[in-house]
Amino acid sequence: MSRELDVAIARVLGFEVQERTHFFDGYAKRDWMCIEDNGTHIVPSYSTDGNAMLKLDAEVRKRGWNLFLWNENDIWYAVYEEKGKEIEDEVEGVEGISGRIIPEAVAKAAYYALTGKGW
């Protein structure tokens, strides 16, 4: 599931994404690749990798959103709200933008903020 979310986010961010074979340490591996004019790179693991999540968060903030993140009973919740809005008034009752780990919650919230659709 997480790679599907990562691919969907990459597409929303404007990357052309294709499934391709690439070689690493002499082994062929099939994975999702971002295709750009200056080459290709593997779609970042936004939903599982903290560093990729931070890059995603920076991009979403550039687009005018602020992140609100909290933990409740070992489940992480994340919500992006447009800058200038009162987050506290909108957070109560939010469900579905959650994850076992912070990157998963942030990736789902970013997808929702950028598309208006839940994951």
N, C-alpha and C positions, 0 to 999 in steps of 0.2 A: 504494500500500500504506500509506503513512504516514497518510493521512487516515482510512482504515479503523481503524487502531490508535488514532488520536486520538479517534474517535467511540466506540470500544469503551471506552476509558478514561473518557471523559466519562460514559457510561452507568453504569459501575461506581462512579463517584464520586457517582452519584445524580441526575444531570441527565436531564431529558426531552430527547431529541435528535430533531430532524426536519430533513429536507432542505428548504430554502426558498430563495426568491429574495430577495436584498436588493440595495439600491442603494448604490453607492459612486462618488463623483465623476460622477454622472449616468449611470452604466452599471449595467445589471442583471447580477447575478452569482449563480449557483446555488451554495450551500454548505450545510454542516451547521451548524445553529443549536441552542444550548442555550435551552430555553424555561423561563422562570422567572415567578413572579408579578409581578415588577417589570419585566418586559421580556425581550428576547432578546439574545443575543450569539453571535458566531461561536465554534464549538468551538475552543479553543486548540490550537495546533500543538505539542503536547507532544513529539512525536518528531523535530521539526526545528528548533525555536526554543529557544534557551537560556533566555530569560526564562520562557517557559511551562513548560519543564522544571523550573526552580527552584520555581515555584508548585506543580507536581505533587509534587516531592520534599517540600516543606513539608507538603502534605496527607497524603502517605503516612507521613511521620514522626509527624504528629499521631495517626495510627491505630496507632502502636506499632511502627514498623519503622525500622531503621537501614540506610543505604546503604553498600555497599562497592564501590568503583570502581577498575578498573585497566586498563592498556593493555599489550597484547602483540602485537608485530609489526604495529603500526598498526591494530589492531582493539580497540575498547573493550568491556570486559566490566563488567556491573553485576549486583549481587545485593542484594536486600533481605532482611534477617534480622530476626526478632522481637527486640525489645530484650531484652538479658540473655543471649542465646545467644552461643556462641563462633563467630564468623564463620569464622575460619581453619580450623576443623575441617570446615567444610561446603563450602568454596569449591573445593577441588581436584576436577577433573573436571567442573566446571560447563560445559556447552555450551548454545548456543541463546539465551542471554541476552547477546547481543553486538550490536554495531552499528558502522557506519563512523564515526559521530560520537557524541559523548557523549549528546545528547538521545535518539537512537534506542535506545541501550543502556539508558538509565535508564527510558524509557517501557516497553520490553519487560519490564524487571525489575519495574516498578511493577505492570503488568498481571498478571504472574505472582504477585506478592506478594498482590494484592487478590483474585485469582480462583482461584489454584492451577493455572491453565492456562497453557501456553506460547503464544507468539504465532507 
